[in-house]
């Protein structure tokens, strides 16, 4: 699917964003619960979500803002991509969602999941990577370091349920380009 099929206008909803210590967005994160059972149907949903990520990254890049990483996350896998302002890489890192999330919620996967549950657990993991609040070596920290994302997360934070407008986000004030959902 081509990103030209997405007619995006600002603001664009983002499930989760990761910010560096200077409040620059370093990762755009899309979370989906896929209920389809057939592998081809599941893959079509994944492909469409990745194309949406690519379209959002391209739209934000039009405003001279490069978000260097993107993640697609479902209940089974975490796919991480690099974005250079023009091209979205193939996955540079693939992780098992359950292995990451069970570290923060041992019952993960044993009962019904909601996107907001996964979002919260991913934010916990990213904060653990930032500040080591739960572990000296959070899950997959070596893989995150190997792709170059770990140093960008240092001293940063995450925000969920934001609307992107192509600029930076400020923790203590709203800018003209970002709005928090009420």
N, C-alpha and C positions, 0 to 999 in steps of 0.2 A: 504494500500500500504506500502511496506517495504522500508526502506531507502536504502537497498542494491541495489535497482533498479536504484538509482541515481549514476551515475559514475561522481562524481564531481572532478574537478581539479582546483587548485588555478591558478590565482585569480578567485574569485566568485563574481559576481555582487550583490550588496545589494542596495535596494531602499533607505532605511534610516537606519542609526545607531544612537543610543544615547550614548554619552560618559559621564563619570563622570568627576569630577574636575581634576583627574590625567590622563585623556585621555584613560582610560580603557573602552572598549565597555561594556555597561550594557544592551543594548537591540538591537536586530536585528529585523527590521520591513519590512514586505512584504506588498505591496499595490497592489490590483487588482481591475479592473473594470470588473464585471461579467455581461455579456450581455445575458446569458441564461435565459430563462423565466421559464422553468420547474424546480420545486424544486429539483428533483433528479439530474438534470444536474448541477444546482448551487452547490449542496452539493458535487458533485464529484470534481468540480473545487476547492472548499474550502479545501477538504480533500487532494487533490494533492498539493496545496500550503503549507499546514501544513506539509505534508510529506517532501516537499522540505526544509522548515525551519529546520525540524529535521535533515535532511541530512547535511545541511550546519553547523548546530551547532555541529554535531558529527564530521565532518571533521575539524572544527576549534579546537575542543577539542583534536584531535589527536596531535595538536601542543601545548598542555598544556595551552590552553586559554579557559576559561569557560565564556561564555556570559550568564548571569543568567536569562535574560528575552527575550522572543520573542513575536512579535505581528503580527497577520494577520489582515489586514484592507481592507474592501471593502466599497462600498457606503452605506451599511446598518449597519454593525457591526464592532466593534473592539474586537478581541479576544486576550487575554493576557495569556501567558503561562510562567511557570518557567522551567528552564533547569538546571539539576544538573551535567551535564557532561556525563550522560548516558541516562537519561530518560527525556522526555518532558511530563510535567503534562497535565492533562485536563485543559481547560480554568480556570484560577484562577480569572478572571475578564472579564465580557462581557459588553461592552458599546455600545450605539447607536451612530454611526458615525455622523449622522445628528445633534444630540444634541450637540456634541462636536464642529463640524465644523461650525455650524450656529452661534456660539458665536463669531467666528473670521471672518465669511463671511455670513451675514444674508441671502443672496440669495442662499446659498448652497442647492442643490437639485432641484432648480427651473429651471435650464437649464442644458445643456449637461456638463458632468464632464469628466475630464481627470485624469489619475493617478497622473500626476505632480501636479494638483490642490489639490488633497487629500494629497499628500506628503507634500506640502507646508503648508497646514492648520494643519496637524499633527505636523509638526516641530514648527509652531507657538504655538500650544497648549503645546508641551513639553517645549519650552522656557518659556512660561507663568508659567508652573509648576516649572521650575528652578528659575526664577527671578521675578515672579509676575509682569511682565511688563504691563499687561492689567488688571489684577484683583488680589485682595488680596486672593481670593479663586477661582482659575480657575476651570472649569468644571471637575467633577469627582476627585478632589484632595483627597477627603476622601478615595475613593476606591483605588486610586494609593498608598496612604499612607498605607492602610490596607494590601496590598499585599507585601509591603516592597520596592517598586520601588522608591517612592518619595525621600527618603534620598540619593539614588544613583544618582538621577538626579541633586541634589543640586550643583550649581557651574559648571555644565557641559555644554555640547552643543550637537548639532546634526550635522550630515553630510549626504547629499544625493548623490546618484550616485557614490558610492565608490566601489572599488574592494577589497574584503577581501582576506587576505593571512594567517590569523591565528595568527597575532601578535597584537601589539597595533597600534593606529593611533596617529600621532603627528600633532598638529595644525600648527606649524610653519615650519615643514620640512617633506619631504616624507621619510618613512622608506622603507626598502627592501621588506616589506610584504604588503604594502598598496600603491595603486596608485589612484590618482584622474582621473576620465575621463575628457578628454579635450573637 
